[in-house]
């Protein structure tokens, strides 16, 4: 009986390429035509995708999946973790596990049907994006409710995936369109505040006049501040006006991976044509190409081709062009040809507005004092901000309780950190403001209308309202000369409006907030 043996090079659990050492033994009938059989086997081996082989099981007639050392769900985790705040990732994905991948459908084990529904409703886009990066042939997600899902990551899934899904499985197709855009990332869903107003205006200008206004547009700032949202809003806004335009959004990591694949396939011309003939190219996290000489060389020529053709380029990074180490100077200078603008962490009022917007989108009923509580203690990352609100909603639905300040303080204690949650009193606020402006606490509590007292008093009222969510306007007024609620509201609104346009006011608020919390 003739035999033919093939050896496959796989990846270990950490994703590093290694000689797997597995041998797939094909036993051929003695009367089989060996050349034809070998060719069929070769074709079969070439269908390996994501570390898996699709084969036909002649014994039971089912299409089986032979797992040979790779777990696409595990490989997708770094991308998923990057897209989410740490708290959301830990709460909702640490208890999931890989089950199978068949006919483009990835089956994931989850602890309960509630988990399945929740992931579908709130994390479908993030999951789809992460999986597509490691599994190009991915078409849909199927969530399988089972009680042992928490340990599924550590166990080996069954080798044979059944054709008929169990009754409690639910298939969820990705919502992204072919451009890879997230339909939630549009201008009308973007909350504008003091820290991102200029970047938002620049993005709007690019959308309305691509290739002419600010080319390239370079956005930079910390993680989770809205760079990707703005970039995709530009692309989707342009497509809404003219769907025939060729608009491509891609991460620099994926750009690099595609370049490497094109070199391996000896098909770099197709790669170049794909990116040099677009009307708009949006590349996220351009700092990823740092130290990658081949990618920088290819992107240099792609940039020149698009720029010379008056095609719009939009780039994002976690730092300014000059601060990116390992990038060629000729690229740095080109990044600065257009407009370079940063996005700052949102101020308190913007954080509250972001939460209000999220609550409206997801039909979450939460008191304003709860939103202010979250916004007060989560200050730098929009993903964590929204993740905290989603966590509260999940707890509310699971326990069938209304969201309240007491619930927020209890549920979010681990996220915020108990060391950050120090009770703040009106006296602390008054003391900090009095020291900063060199006025007496008695003057803040009095009725003096002198300018040097009125402004600090208004700022102190504003800080009491924002830092102590449980206080009513009347409560605050009683501690500032017996002012009524309309006077307190006027003072708070005045300070908030001033902070929108006056950087000195914003800086003073931040300084005082830190001093009061410390």
VOKOL-731031 format. One record per residue (C-alpha): residue in three letters; x negated, y negated, z negated. Coordinates in steps of 0.05 Angstrom, whole numbers, plus 32768, in hexadecimal, padded with zeros to 4 digits. Layout:
[tordren 'ALA' [X Y Z]]
...
This chain:
[tordren 'UNK' [8000 8000 8000]]
[tordren 'UNK' [7FE3 7FBD 8015]]
[tordren 'UNK' [7FD8 7F88 7FE0]]
[tordren 'UNK' [7FCC 7F3D 7FE4]]
[tordren 'UNK' [7FB9 7F11 7FA9]]
[tordren 'UNK' [7FB9 7EC6 7FA3]]
[tordren 'UNK' [7F9E 7E9B 7F6A]]
[tordren 'UNK' [7FBD 7E58 7F58]]
[tordren 'UNK' [7F9B 7E1E 7F37]]
[tordren 'UNK' [7FC9 7E00 7F03]]
[tordren 'UNK' [7FCA 7DCE 7ECB]]
[tordren 'UNK' [7FC4 7DDA 7E81]]
[tordren 'UNK' [7FF5 7DBE 7E4E]]
[tordren 'UNK' [7FCE 7D7D 7E4B]]
[tordren 'UNK' [7FD6 7D72 7E95]]
[tordren 'UNK' [7F8D 7D7D 7EA6]]
[tordren 'UNK' [7F7D 7DA5 7EE3]]
[tordren 'UNK' [7F60 7DE9 7ED3]]
[tordren 'UNK' [7F55 7E2E 7EF1]]
[tordren 'UNK' [7F94 7E4E 7ED8]]
[tordren 'UNK' [7F7B 7E95 7EE0]]
[tordren 'UNK' [7FC1 7EAF 7EF0]]
[tordren 'UNK' [7FC6 7EDF 7F2A]]
[tordren 'UNK' [8006 7EE8 7F50]]
[tordren 'UNK' [8004 7F2E 7F6E]]
[tordren 'UNK' [802D 7F3C 7FAB]]
[tordren 'UNK' [8034 7F86 7FBC]]
[tordren 'UNK' [8045 7F92 8005]]
[tordren 'UNK' [8064 7FCE 8025]]
[tordren 'UNK' [8034 7FFA 804C]]
[tordren 'UNK' [805A 7FED 808D]]
[tordren 'UNK' [805C 7FA2 8084]]
[tordren 'UNK' [8037 7F76 80B5]]
[tordren 'UNK' [8000 7F5B 8089]]
[tordren 'UNK' [7FF3 7F1A 80B0]]
[tordren 'UNK' [803C 7F07 80AF]]
[tordren 'UNK' [8043 7F19 8066]]
[tordren 'UNK' [8005 7EF2 8052]]
[tordren 'UNK' [8020 7EB5 8077]]
[tordren 'UNK' [8063 7EBB 8053]]
[tordren 'UNK' [803F 7EC0 8011]]
[tordren 'UNK' [8014 7E84 8022]]
[tordren 'UNK' [8052 7E5C 8031]]
[tordren 'UNK' [8070 7E71 7FEF]]
[tordren 'UNK' [8033 7E5B 7FC9]]
[tordren 'UNK' [8035 7E17 7FEC]]
[tordren 'UNK' [807B 7E0B 7FD0]]
[tordren 'UNK' [805E 7E04 7F8B]]
[tordren 'UNK' [807A 7DC4 7F6D]]
[tordren 'UNK' [806E 7DAB 7F27]]
[tordren 'UNK' [804A 7DEB 7F17]]
[tordren 'UNK' [8083 7E19 7F2C]]
[tordren 'UNK' [8094 7E4B 7F63]]
[tordren 'UNK' [80D8 7E57 7F7F]]
[tordren 'UNK' [80E1 7EA0 7F93]]
[tordren 'UNK' [8117 7ED2 7FA4]]
[tordren 'UNK' [8126 7F08 7F72]]
[tordren 'UNK' [813C 7F44 7F9D]]
[tordren 'UNK' [8154 7F6C 7F61]]
[tordren 'UNK' [818E 7F40 7F4C]]
[tordren 'UNK' [8194 7F11 7F87]]
[tordren 'UNK' [818A 7ED3 7F5D]]
[tordren 'UNK' [8159 7E9C 7F6D]]
[tordren 'UNK' [8125 7E9F 7F37]]
[tordren 'UNK' [80F1 7E6E 7F1F]]
[tordren 'UNK' [80AE 7E8A 7F0A]]
[tordren 'UNK' [808E 7E5B 7ED8]]
[tordren 'UNK' [8043 7E5D 7EDD]]
[tordren 'UNK' [802A 7E2E 7EA9]]
[tordren 'UNK' [804A 7DEA 7EB3]]
[tordren 'UNK' [8082 7DC5 7E91]]
[tordren 'UNK' [809C 7D8A 7EB9]]
[tordren 'UNK' [80C4 7D6F 7E7E]]
[tordren 'UNK' [8085 7D6E 7E55]]
[tordren 'UNK' [805F 7D4C 7E8D]]
[tordren 'UNK' [8095 7D17 7E92]]
[tordren 'UNK' [8091 7D05 7E48]]
[tordren 'UNK' [8058 7CD2 7E4E]]
[tordren 'UNK' [807F 7CAB 7E82]]
[tordren 'UNK' [80BE 7CB0 7E59]]
[tordren 'UNK' [809B 7C9A 7E1A]]
[tordren 'UNK' [807E 7C5E 7E3F]]
[tordren 'UNK' [80C3 7C49 7E57]]
[tordren 'UNK' [80E4 7C4C 7E13]]
[tordren 'UNK' [80D8 7C2F 7DCE]]
[tordren 'UNK' [80B8 7C60 7D9E]]
[tordren 'UNK' [80F5 7C65 7D71]]
[tordren 'UNK' [8124 7C77 7DAA]]
[tordren 'UNK' [80F3 7CA9 7DC6]]
[tordren 'UNK' [80E8 7CCB 7D83]]
[tordren 'UNK' [8132 7CCE 7D72]]
[tordren 'UNK' [814E 7CE6 7DB5]]
[tordren 'UNK' [8117 7D0C 7DD9]]
[tordren 'UNK' [80EE 7D2F 7DA3]]
[tordren 'UNK' [8127 7D61 7D9D]]
[tordren 'UNK' [812D 7D71 7DE7]]
[tordren 'UNK' [810A 7DA8 7E0D]]
[tordren 'UNK' [80FF 7DC4 7E53]]
[tordren 'UNK' [812C 7DFD 7E69]]
[tordren 'UNK' [8124 7E05 7EB5]]
[tordren 'UNK' [811D 7DE3 7EF8]]
[tordren 'UNK' [8144 7DFF 7F33]]
[tordren 'UNK' [815C 7DE3 7F75]]
[tordren 'UNK' [8148 7D9D 7F61]]
[tordren 'UNK' [816E 7DA0 7F1F]]
[tordren 'UNK' [8146 7D99 7EDF]]
[tordren 'UNK' [8168 7DB9 7EA3]]
[tordren 'UNK' [8157 7D9B 7E5F]]
[tordren 'UNK' [816B 7DB9 7E1C]]
[tordren 'UNK' [818B 7D8A 7DEA]]
[tordren 'UNK' [81A4 7D98 7DA2]]
[tordren 'UNK' [81ED 7D87 7DAF]]
[tordren 'UNK' [8220 7D6F 7DE2]]
[tordren 'UNK' [821E 7D2B 7DC0]]
[tordren 'UNK' [81D4 7D28 7DD1]]
[tordren 'UNK' [81E3 7D3A 7E19]]
[tordren 'UNK' [8218 7D04 7E1F]]
[tordren 'UNK' [81EC 7CD1 7DFE]]
[tordren 'UNK' [81B0 7CDE 7E29]]
[tordren 'UNK' [81DB 7CDB 7E67]]
[tordren 'UNK' [81FB 7C99 7E53]]
[tordren 'UNK' [81BE 7C74 7E39]]
[tordren 'UNK' [817E 7C92 7E54]]
[tordren 'UNK' [8191 7CAE 7E98]]
[tordren 'UNK' [8168 7C7B 7EBF]]
[tordren 'UNK' [812A 7C82 7E93]]
[tordren 'UNK' [812C 7CCE 7E96]]
[tordren 'UNK' [8136 7CD0 7EE1]]
[tordren 'UNK' [80FC 7CA0 7EED]]
[tordren 'UNK' [80CD 7CC7 7EC0]]
[tordren 'UNK' [80DF 7D0B 7EDF]]
[tordren 'UNK' [80D9 7CF2 7F26]]
[tordren 'UNK' [8091 7CDD 7F19]]
[tordren 'UNK' [807D 7D25 7F0B]]
[tordren 'UNK' [80B1 7D4A 7F33]]
[tordren 'UNK' [80BD 7D29 7F77]]
[tordren 'UNK' [80F1 7D5D 7F8C]]
[tordren 'UNK' [811B 7D4E 7F4E]]
[tordren 'UNK' [8164 7D41 7F5F]]
[tordren 'UNK' [818C 7D44 7F1E]]
[tordren 'UNK' [8189 7D51 7ED3]]
[tordren 'UNK' [81B1 7D87 7EB0]]
[tordren 'UNK' [81B8 7D83 7E65]]
[tordren 'UNK' [81C1 7DC5 7E42]]
[tordren 'UNK' [81DE 7DC1 7DFC]]
[tordren 'UNK' [81BD 7DF4 7DCD]]
[tordren 'UNK' [81AC 7DF1 7D82]]
[tordren 'UNK' [8164 7E06 7D8A]]
[tordren 'UNK' [8151 7DCE 7DBA]]
[tordren 'UNK' [8125 7DAD 7D86]]
[tordren 'UNK' [80F3 7DE4 7D8C]]
[tordren 'UNK' [80FB 7DED 7DD7]]
[tordren 'UNK' [80BD 7DC3 7DE7]]
[tordren 'UNK' [8093 7DF6 7DC3]]
[tordren 'UNK' [80B1 7E34 7DE2]]
[tordren 'UNK' [80AB 7E53 7E26]]
[tordren 'UNK' [80EA 7E4E 7E4F]]
[tordren 'UNK' [8109 7E8A 7E70]]
[tordren 'UNK' [80E9 7E9E 7EB1]]
[tordren 'UNK' [812B 7EA7 7ED6]]
[tordren 'UNK' [815B 7E6C 7EDB]]
[tordren 'UNK' [81A4 7E82 7EE4]]
[tordren 'UNK' [81C9 7E6A 7F21]]
[tordren 'UNK' [8209 7E59 7EFB]]
[tordren 'UNK' [81FF 7E23 7EC6]]
[tordren 'UNK' [8219 7E34 7E80]]
[tordren 'UNK' [825B 7E14 7E6E]]
[tordren 'UNK' [823C 7DDE 7E43]]
[tordren 'UNK' [820B 7DC5 7E78]]
[tordren 'UNK' [8217 7D84 7E9B]]
[tordren 'UNK' [81F3 7D6E 7EDA]]
[tordren 'UNK' [81E0 7D24 7EDD]]
[tordren 'UNK' [81C5 7D07 7F1D]]
[tordren 'UNK' [8195 7CCC 7F1A]]
[tordren 'UNK' [81B3 7C87 7F26]]
[tordren 'UNK' [8175 7C69 7F46]]
[tordren 'UNK' [817B 7C59 7F90]]
[tordren 'UNK' [8145 7C6C 7FC2]]
[tordren 'UNK' [811C 7C2F 7FB1]]
[tordren 'UNK' [8113 7C46 7F6A]]
[tordren 'UNK' [8139 7C0A 7F4D]]
[tordren 'UNK' [815E 7C0D 7F0C]]
[tordren 'UNK' [81A3 7BF1 7F19]]
[tordren 'UNK' [81A3 7BD1 7ED3]]
[tordren 'UNK' [8167 7BA6 7EE5]]
[tordren 'UNK' [8189 7B6A 7F05]]
[tordren 'UNK' [8187 7B20 7EF9]]
[tordren 'UNK' [81CC 7B1D 7EDB]]
[tordren 'UNK' [81B6 7B4F 7EA5]]
[tordren 'UNK' [8176 7B29 7E95]]
[tordren 'UNK' [817A 7AFE 7E56]]
[tordren 'UNK' [8154 7ABD 7E60]]
[tordren 'UNK' [8131 7A9C 7E25]]
[tordren 'UNK' [80F8 7A6E 7E15]]
[tordren 'UNK' [80C4 7AA4 7E1E]]
[tordren 'UNK' [80D9 7ABB 7E63]]
[tordren 'UNK' [80FC 7A7E 7E82]]
[tordren 'UNK' [80C3 7A6B 7EB1]]
[tordren 'UNK' [80B7 7AB3 7EC7]]
[tordren 'UNK' [8102 7ABB 7ED5]]
[tordren 'UNK' [8103 7A7B 7EFE]]
[tordren 'UNK' [80C7 7A92 7F26]]
[tordren 'UNK' [80E7 7AD5 7F34]]
[tordren 'UNK' [8127 7AB4 7F4B]]
[tordren 'UNK' [80FF 7A87 7F7A]]
[tordren 'UNK' [80DC 7AC4 7F98]]
[tordren 'UNK' [811F 7AE7 7FA2]]
[tordren 'UNK' [813A 7AAB 7FC7]]
[tordren 'UNK' [80FC 7A9D 7FF0]]
[tordren 'UNK' [80D1 7ADC 7FF5]]
[tordren 'UNK' [808D 7AD6 8015]]
[tordren 'UNK' [808D 7A8A 800E]]
[tordren 'UNK' [8098 7A79 7FC5]]
[tordren 'UNK' [8062 7A93 7F97]]
[tordren 'UNK' [8040 7ACA 7FBD]]
[tordren 'UNK' [802A 7AF3 7F99]]
[tordren 'UNK' [8052 7AEC 7F5A]]
[tordren 'UNK' [802B 7B08 7F20]]
[tordren 'UNK' [8051 7B16 7EDF]]
[tordren 'UNK' [802C 7B2A 7EA0]]
[tordren 'UNK' [803E 7B36 7E57]]
[tordren 'UNK' [8044 7B6B 7E22]]
[tordren 'UNK' [8069 7BAD 7E27]]
[tordren 'UNK' [80B4 7BAA 7E27]]
[tordren 'UNK' [80BC 7B5F 7E34]]
[tordren 'UNK' [80E2 7B64 7E76]]
[tordren 'UNK' [80AC 7B63 7EAD]]
[tordren 'UNK' [80C8 7BA1 7ED0]]
[tordren 'UNK' [810F 7B86 7EC8]]
[tordren 'UNK' [80FC 7B45 7EEB]]
[tordren 'UNK' [80D6 7B68 7F23]]
[tordren 'UNK' [810F 7B97 7F33]]
[tordren 'UNK' [8141 7B5E 7F2F]]
[tordren 'UNK' [811A 7B3B 7F66]]
[tordren 'UNK' [811A 7B78 7F92]]
[tordren 'UNK' [8163 7B89 7F87]]
[tordren 'UNK' [8178 7B41 7F91]]
[tordren 'UNK' [8155 7B40 7FD4]]
[tordren 'UNK' [8175 7B81 7FEA]]
[tordren 'UNK' [81BA 7B68 7FD5]]
[tordren 'UNK' [81B2 7B30 8008]]
[tordren 'UNK' [8194 7B5B 803F]]
[tordren 'UNK' [8196 7BA7 8034]]
[tordren 'UNK' [816E 7BB3 8073]]
[tordren 'UNK' [812F 7B96 8054]]
[tordren 'UNK' [80F7 7BC5 8040]]
[tordren 'UNK' [80ED 7BBA 7FF6]]
[tordren 'UNK' [80C1 7BE8 7FCE]]
[tordren 'UNK' [80B9 7BEA 7F82]]
[tordren 'UNK' [8083 7C19 7F68]]
[tordren 'UNK' [8054 7C1F 7F2C]]
[tordren 'UNK' [800A 7C19 7F3A]]
[tordren 'UNK' [8002 7C5F 7F1D]]
[tordren 'UNK' [8031 7C7C 7F51]]
[tordren 'UNK' [800F 7C52 7F88]]
[tordren 'UNK' [7FCD 7C71 7F73]]
[tordren 'UNK' [7FEA 7CB8 7F72]]
[tordren 'UNK' [8008 7CB0 7FB7]]
[tordren 'UNK' [7FC5 7C96 7FD1]]
[tordren 'UNK' [7FA1 7CD2 7FB4]]
[tordren 'UNK' [7FD4 7D01 7FD3]]
[tordren 'UNK' [7FCE 7CE0 8017]]
[tordren 'UNK' [7F83 7CE8 8015]]
[tordren 'UNK' [7F8B 7D32 8002]]
[tordren 'UNK' [7FBC 7D3B 803B]]
[tordren 'UNK' [7F8F 7D14 806B]]
[tordren 'UNK' [7FCA 7CE6 8079]]
[tordren 'UNK' [7FB4 7CA2 8061]]
[tordren 'UNK' [7FD0 7C7F 809F]]
[tordren 'UNK' [8017 7C91 808A]]
[tordren 'UNK' [8009 7C77 8044]]
[tordren 'UNK' [7FEF 7C35 805F]]
[tordren 'UNK' [8029 7C2D 808E]]
[tordren 'UNK' [805A 7C39 8056]]
[tordren 'UNK' [8040 7C00 802B]]
[tordren 'UNK' [8027 7BCF 8060]]
[tordren 'UNK' [8068 7BCA 8086]]
[tordren 'UNK' [8096 7BB7 804C]]
[tordren 'UNK' [80B8 7B74 8043]]
[tordren 'UNK' [80AC 7B73 7FF8]]
[tordren 'UNK' [807D 7B9C 7FCD]]
[tordren 'UNK' [8086 7B9D 7F82]]
[tordren 'UNK' [8050 7BC1 7F5A]]
[tordren 'UNK' [8059 7BCB 7F10]]
[tordren 'UNK' [801E 7BD0 7EDF]]
[tordren 'UNK' [7FE9 7BBD 7F12]]
[tordren 'UNK' [7FB4 7BC1 7EDB]]
[tordren 'UNK' [7FB8 7C0C 7EE3]]
[tordren 'UNK' [7F8B 7C08 7F21]]
[tordren 'UNK' [7F52 7BEE 7EF4]]
[tordren 'UNK' [7F13 7C17 7F02]]
[tordren 'UNK' [7F33 7C3B 7F3D]]
[tordren 'UNK' [7F08 7C25 7F77]]
[tordren 'UNK' [7F2C 7C4A 7FAF]]
[tordren 'UNK' [7F6F 7C31 7F98]]
[tordren 'UNK' [7F55 7BE9 7F93]]
[tordren 'UNK' [7F38 7BEE 7FD9]]
[tordren 'UNK' [7F79 7C07 7FF6]]
[tordren 'UNK' [7FA3 7BD4 7FD1]]
[tordren 'UNK' [7F74 7B9C 7FE7]]
[tordren 'UNK' [7F83 7BAA 8030]]
[tordren 'UNK' [7FCD 7BB5 8021]]
[tordren 'UNK' [7FD0 7B72 7FFE]]
[tordren 'UNK' [7FAE 7B4F 8038]]
[tordren 'UNK' [7FDC 7B6E 806B]]
[tordren 'UNK' [801B 7B5A 8045]]
[tordren 'UNK' [8002 7B14 8033]]
[tordren 'UNK' [7FEC 7B05 807A]]
[tordren 'UNK' [8031 7B1D 8092]]
[tordren 'UNK' [8053 7AEE 8060]]
[tordren 'UNK' [8071 7B29 803B]]
[tordren 'UNK' [807F 7B20 7FF1]]
[tordren 'UNK' [8054 7B42 7FBC]]
[tordren 'UNK' [8068 7B45 7F72]]
[tordren 'UNK' [803A 7B63 7F3E]]
[tordren 'UNK' [803E 7B6F 7EF3]]
[tordren 'UNK' [800A 7B7D 7EBE]]
[tordren 'UNK' [8001 7B7D 7E73]]
[tordren 'UNK' [7FCD 7B46 7E79]]
[tordren 'UNK' [7FB9 7B0D 7EA7]]
[tordren 'UNK' [7F90 7B1B 7EE6]]
[tordren 'UNK' [7F4F 7B01 7EC7]]
[tordren 'UNK' [7F58 7B2D 7E89]]
[tordren 'UNK' [7F5E 7B6E 7EB0]]
[tordren 'UNK' [7F1B 7B91 7EAC]]
[tordren 'UNK' [7F04 7BBE 7EE4]]
[tordren 'UNK' [7F28 7B98 7F1B]]
[tordren 'UNK' [7EFF 7B7E 7F56]]
[tordren 'UNK' [7EF7 7B32 7F57]]
[tordren 'UNK' [7F14 7B2E 7F9D]]
[tordren 'UNK' [7F55 7B4D 7F83]]
[tordren 'UNK' [7F57 7B21 7F46]]
[tordren 'UNK' [7F52 7AE3 7F72]]
[tordren 'UNK' [7F8A 7AFC 7F9E]]
[tordren 'UNK' [7FB6 7B09 7F62]]
[tordren 'UNK' [7FAE 7ABF 7F52]]
[tordren 'UNK' [7FBF 7AA5 7F97]]
[tordren 'UNK' [8008 7A9D 7F86]]
[tordren 'UNK' [8026 7A93 7F41]]
[tordren 'UNK' [800E 7AB5 7F01]]
[tordren 'UNK' [803F 7AB0 7EC7]]
[tordren 'UNK' [8045 7AD2 7E85]]
[tordren 'UNK' [8081 7AEB 7E5D]]
[tordren 'UNK' [807F 7ADF 7E13]]
[tordren 'UNK' [80A3 7B07 7DDD]]
[tordren 'UNK' [80EA 7AED 7DD5]]
[tordren 'UNK' [80FB 7ABD 7D9D]]
[tordren 'UNK' [8130 7ACD 7D6A]]
[tordren 'UNK' [816A 7AAE 7D8F]]
[tordren 'UNK' [8156 7AD1 7DD0]]
[tordren 'UNK' [8151 7B13 7DAA]]
[tordren 'UNK' [8197 7B0A 7D90]]
[tordren 'UNK' [81B0 7AF9 7DD6]]
[tordren 'UNK' [818E 7B38 7DF1]]
[tordren 'UNK' [81B2 7B62 7DBD]]
[tordren 'UNK' [81F4 7B41 7DCC]]
[tordren 'UNK' [81EA 7B4F 7E16]]
[tordren 'UNK' [81D9 7B98 7E08]]
[tordren 'UNK' [8215 7BA0 7DDA]]
[tordren 'UNK' [8242 7B84 7E11]]
[tordren 'UNK' [8225 7BB2 7E46]]
[tordren 'UNK' [822C 7BF1 7E1B]]
[tordren 'UNK' [826E 7BDE 7DFA]]
[tordren 'UNK' [824E 7BDC 7DB4]]
[tordren 'UNK' [8275 7BB8 7D7E]]
[tordren 'UNK' [8243 7B9B 7D4D]]
[tordren 'UNK' [824A 7B5F 7D1F]]
[tordren 'UNK' [821E 7B23 7D2E]]
[tordren 'UNK' [81FC 7B2B 7CEA]]
[tordren 'UNK' [81E5 7B70 7D00]]
[tordren 'UNK' [81C9 7B56 7D41]]
[tordren 'UNK' [81A5 7B1F 7D1C]]
[tordren 'UNK' [8189 7B51 7CEA]]
[tordren 'UNK' [816C 7B7C 7D22]]
[tordren 'UNK' [8151 7B3E 7D47]]
[tordren 'UNK' [8131 7B25 7D07]]
[tordren 'UNK' [8107 7B63 7CFA]]
[tordren 'UNK' [80F9 7B7C 7D41]]
[tordren 'UNK' [80D4 7B42 7D61]]
[tordren 'UNK' [80A6 7B56 7D99]]
[tordren 'UNK' [80C4 7B8D 7DC4]]
[tordren 'UNK' [8107 7B8B 7DE9]]
[tordren 'UNK' [8108 7BD7 7DF0]]
[tordren 'UNK' [8104 7BE0 7DA5]]
[tordren 'UNK' [8138 7BAA 7D9C]]
[tordren 'UNK' [816A 7BCD 7DC9]]
[tordren 'UNK' [8155 7C11 7DAF]]
[tordren 'UNK' [8167 7BFD 7D68]]
[tordren 'UNK' [81AD 7BE8 7D7E]]
[tordren 'UNK' [81B7 7C29 7DA4]]
[tordren 'UNK' [81A1 7C50 7D66]]
[tordren 'UNK' [81D5 7C2B 7D3D]]
[tordren 'UNK' [820B 7C3A 7D70]]
[tordren 'UNK' [81F9 7C84 7D6F]]
[tordren 'UNK' [81FB 7C87 7D23]]
[tordren 'UNK' [823E 7C62 7D24]]
[tordren 'UNK' [825D 7C93 7D54]]
[tordren 'UNK' [8241 7CD0 7D31]]
[tordren 'UNK' [825A 7CBB 7CED]]
[tordren 'UNK' [8299 7C98 7D07]]
[tordren 'UNK' [8287 7C59 7CE0]]
[tordren 'UNK' [8287 7C11 7CF8]]
[tordren 'UNK' [8244 7BF0 7D01]]
[tordren 'UNK' [8234 7BC4 7CC5]]
[tordren 'UNK' [81F9 7BA0 7CA7]]
[tordren 'UNK' [81F3 7BD6 7C71]]
[tordren 'UNK' [81F0 7C0C 7CA7]]
[tordren 'UNK' [81BB 7BE6 7CCD]]
[tordren 'UNK' [8190 7BDE 7C8F]]
[tordren 'UNK' [8195 7C28 7C80]]
[tordren 'UNK' [818F 7C46 7CC6]]
[tordren 'UNK' [8158 7C18 7CE0]]
[tordren 'UNK' [812C 7C1A 7CA2]]
[tordren 'UNK' [80FB 7C4A 7CC3]]
[tordren 'UNK' [80F8 7C22 7D03]]
[tordren 'UNK' [80EE 7BDE 7CE2]]
[tordren 'UNK' [80C3 7BF8 7CA9]]
[tordren 'UNK' [80D7 7BEF 7C61]]
[tordren 'UNK' [809B 7BC2 7C55]]
[tordren 'UNK' [80B8 7B8F 7C86]]
[tordren 'UNK' [80FC 7B8D 7C65]]
[tordren 'UNK' [80F1 7B5C 7C2C]]
[tordren 'UNK' [812F 7B37 7C14]]
[tordren 'UNK' [812B 7AEE 7C2A]]
[tordren 'UNK' [814C 7AB9 7BFF]]
[tordren 'UNK' [8162 7A72 7C0E]]
[tordren 'UNK' [8130 7A5A 7BDB]]
[tordren 'UNK' [80F7 7A7B 7C02]]
[tordren 'UNK' [810D 7A58 7C42]]
[tordren 'UNK' [8113 7A15 7C1F]]
[tordren 'UNK' [80CF 7A1C 7BFF]]
[tordren 'UNK' [80AC 7A2E 7C40]]
[tordren 'UNK' [80CD 79F5 7C66]]
[tordren 'UNK' [80BE 79C3 7C2F]]
[tordren 'UNK' [8074 79D7 7C2F]]
[tordren 'UNK' [806F 79D4 7C7A]]
[tordren 'UNK' [808D 798F 7C81]]
[tordren 'UNK' [8072 7974 7C3F]]
[tordren 'UNK' [80B6 7962 7C23]]
[tordren 'UNK' [80D6 7972 7BE1]]
[tordren 'UNK' [8106 79AE 7BD9]]
[tordren 'UNK' [8135 797F 7BB5]]
[tordren 'UNK' [8138 7953 7BF4]]
[tordren 'UNK' [814C 7990 7C1E]]
[tordren 'UNK' [8183 79A0 7BED]]
[tordren 'UNK' [8199 7957 7BE8]]
[tordren 'UNK' [81C0 7929 7C15]]
[tordren 'UNK' [8188 78FC 7C2F]]
[tordren 'UNK' [8190 78E7 7C78]]
[tordren 'UNK' [8148 78D1 7C82]]
[tordren 'UNK' [812C 78ED 7CC2]]
[tordren 'UNK' [80F0 790E 7C9F]]
[tordren 'UNK' [8122 7936 7C75]]
[tordren 'UNK' [815B 7942 7CA6]]
[tordren 'UNK' [8131 7969 7CD8]]
[tordren 'UNK' [8111 7998 7CA5]]
[tordren 'UNK' [8155 79A3 7C85]]
[tordren 'UNK' [8174 79B6 7CC8]]
[tordren 'UNK' [813B 79E6 7CD6]]
[tordren 'UNK' [8142 7A05 7C91]]
[tordren 'UNK' [818D 7A10 7C9E]]
[tordren 'UNK' [817C 7A31 7CE0]]
[tordren 'UNK' [8149 7A5F 7CC0]]
[tordren 'UNK' [817A 7A73 7C8A]]
[tordren 'UNK' [81AD 7A84 7CBF]]
[tordren 'UNK' [817D 7AAE 7CE8]]
[tordren 'UNK' [8154 7ACF 7CB1]]
[tordren 'UNK' [818C 7ADE 7C80]]
[tordren 'UNK' [81C5 7AFA 7CAC]]
[tordren 'UNK' [81F1 7B09 7C70]]
[tordren 'UNK' [81FA 7ABE 7C61]]
[tordren 'UNK' [8236 7A99 7C7A]]
[tordren 'UNK' [8232 7A51 7C92]]
[tordren 'UNK' [8256 7A3A 7C53]]
[tordren 'UNK' [8223 7A60 7C28]]
[tordren 'UNK' [81EA 7A3C 7C4A]]
[tordren 'UNK' [820D 79F9 7C45]]
[tordren 'UNK' [8215 79FF 7BF9]]
[tordren 'UNK' [81C9 7A03 7BF1]]
[tordren 'UNK' [81BD 79C5 7C1C]]
[tordren 'UNK' [81E3 798E 7BFA]]
[tordren 'UNK' [8227 79AE 7C00]]
[tordren 'UNK' [822B 79A8 7C4B]]
[tordren 'UNK' [8269 79C7 7C6D]]
[tordren 'UNK' [8264 79FF 7CA0]]
[tordren 'UNK' [826B 79D0 7CDC]]
[tordren 'UNK' [822F 79A7 7CC6]]
[tordren 'UNK' [8206 79E7 7CBD]]
[tordren 'UNK' [821C 7A01 7D01]]
[tordren 'UNK' [820A 79BE 7D22]]
[tordren 'UNK' [81C5 79C0 7D02]]
[tordren 'UNK' [81B8 7A08 7D18]]
[tordren 'UNK' [81CF 79FB 7D5F]]
[tordren 'UNK' [81A4 79BC 7D63]]
[tordren 'UNK' [8165 79E2 7D4E]]
[tordren 'UNK' [8175 7A1B 7D7E]]
[tordren 'UNK' [817D 79EB 7DB8]]
[tordren 'UNK' [813D 79C7 7DA7]]
[tordren 'UNK' [8117 7A09 7DA3]]
[tordren 'UNK' [812D 7A18 7DEB]]
[tordren 'UNK' [8107 79DC 7E07]]
[tordren 'UNK' [80D4 79C9 7DD2]]
[tordren 'UNK' [8099 79F7 7DC8]]
[tordren 'UNK' [8085 79D4 7D88]]
[tordren 'UNK' [80C8 79E5 7D69]]
[tordren 'UNK' [80C1 7A2D 7D7E]]
[tordren 'UNK' [807C 7A31 7D61]]
[tordren 'UNK' [8093 7A12 7D1F]]
[tordren 'UNK' [80CC 7A44 7D1A]]
[tordren 'UNK' [809D 7A7E 7D26]]
[tordren 'UNK' [806A 7A64 7CF3]]
[tordren 'UNK' [809F 7A5A 7CBE]]
[tordren 'UNK' [80BF 7A9E 7CCC]]
[tordren 'UNK' [807C 7AC1 7CC2]]
[tordren 'UNK' [806E 7A9A 7C83]]
[tordren 'UNK' [80B3 7AAA 7C65]]
[tordren 'UNK' [80AC 7AF5 7C75]]
[tordren 'UNK' [8066 7AFB 7C5A]]
